[in-house]
Amino acid sequence: MPSGIHSSRARRSAAALVFLASCQPCAVGAQTRAGELAEAVKAAVTAGALDRHSLEITRHERPSGSPGENAAVDYVVSVLTAAGVPVDVHEFMAYTSNPVSASVTVPGTDFAPAAITLAFSGATAGVEAALVDVGTLDDLPGLEVGTDERLDPLPAAGLEHVRGRVALVTGQPRNVPTTVLESLGAAAVIFVNPEERLNDLIVTSTWGTPSLRSGHRLPTLPVAQIRRSDGDRLRAMLRDGPVTVRVTTEVDTGWKPLRLAVARVEPEGSAGAPYALLGGHIDAWYHGGTDEGASNAAMLELALAFHAHRDLMRRGLVVAWWPGHSNARYAGSTWFADHYFEELRQRGVAYVNVDGIGQSGARRFGAVTSPGLAGLARTVIAAGAGIEVEAGRPGRNSDQSFNGVGLPLLQINHSRLAEDGGYWWWHTPDDTYDKIDVDVLKVDTDLYADALGELVGAEVLPVDLVAEAEAMIQALRWRESLSGGALDLSEAVAEAERLASAARRVEAARGRGAGWAEADRMLLRALRPIHRVMFVPGSNHHPDPGIHGRPLPGLEPVSILTDEDAGSDRYGFAMASLVRERNRILEAVREATVEVSRLLQLLEMAS
Ligand SMILES: [Zn+2]
């Protein structure tokens, strides 16, 4: 019989347990031990300290692998060390890419607009070719679905003339349009920013440092970006007749040593306990004020405050300042997933990502979570900001590098409204310290304190397994309907319903396992396989390109079953993919059900 079920902690919080067991995970507030922890953390986090850390971190430009980033890492480490918070600094080589310069000219004219290139663009000392207007991103084909490693564009009738020419397209430079235009044989691409500005971005579909599986996807296409009005001028020239353009791009792509600071706050007397992982990127475009020196400051204050109140923690808190986000496509978080995979699998209760908080003029709260943490996000934001928010599904646009491990995800957002000019300084040299509002940052940090307080302080881990199972049932039905009934997922639905019903019985009994680390571990073992098939299209260990963001991404090819003739090769190949993915899903659901049944048995024995 596991010890700890009848611990003094559990007895002291008996009243809270009844509430948690019946309405889990919706208990937030000082009446619970987790609430007590969160209140203590919020009292310890001051606007003054957030301001001081923000100022120090944003003093430097911080592209990954730069002296500025290292100075920011040194600052974070020195503050943690002075407070006695254990911190490791991992050093590793990562494949990074810094945009250096770009030019777009029309030979024989004075047209020479401001231009930048993008991280992982192809490099060229000069490519000269006819310009062809392909419109907007919506005019480009998408990518073939259901493949992790080969990314081919869908058939694109009418775009054959792009071959050997410089494509002009309005939209933000991203990996999908870059891949598509490279595959179509374009000589280069000029992205026209939809606004009168230039935003630094990254155009590779590799995730983390490239591997032998993904390295072939590094772009070779030269990519430049110009402002909206300069795009208008090029289009006006095209209306008068053929235009030849010359594009140059210089990028500094290669291996750089990166440093990753990881603070570990252990609950008192419980070394090796499950932990929540809090992460955000310390590298930035330019001075990275709200993207995201302010977030780094919040993470630092949270690490200090939780450490000061670790006597109230039941689980650990690991805080990681990721390098390699902006110019290495999440190389820091991916390195951590790669090198701490087993530890994360055994002990990680959630990955809490922070990106872009503390924005001056922020007015809209939001959250993205995996299904099991949606209730926690809703409760925290309702209590802390007085606003009802439905959590959305996390995209593949930040350090979501732990889906293969199977960590539930949570991110709280607080952003500017379009009518206030939107987030106009994002990824530009204007993202400076003065864009941070420390009062907004304090509000945002407190919301994270509430969420983390629950995750590391609650007697019953606030991850909702019923919501996970129900989201899976819904996703299976949706995917089957997209197949037009050609893919039979009824067995998987029936298995997922069995899982949901076992999960409901567990939820009703979970209070009995309060404060019991083994109950957390068993719940997480049930969650992992579900999370993986809901978020990862293929391998759990080799990062996917991050381009398929919908539930059960391995079932993306169902649309082929309605688009193609049943006798075609493509239909047959899609069906083979789908039958194999169905096996993967069935295995995952059955594995989860076994774990849930075991947990239920132990909880019933504990009554
Ligand atoms: Zn960011």
Residues whose N, C-alpha, C, O or C-beta is under 5 A from the ligand:
A	BS01	ZN	D291 E292 D355 G356
